[in-house]
Amino acid sequence: IRGRVRDWTDLEPELIGRVEELIDFVTQPAS
């Protein structure tokens, strides 16, 4: 097991999708 995640490609695709959704949500202008 790797001690660290070296790249986004090391993560599970589902997790990447969740993280991207979270980033998009957080970075959207408050409205």
Number of C-alpha atoms within 10 A of each C-alpha: 3 6 5 7 9 9 7 10 9 11 11 9 11 9 11 14 11 11 12 12 12 11 11 11 11 10 9 8 7 6 3
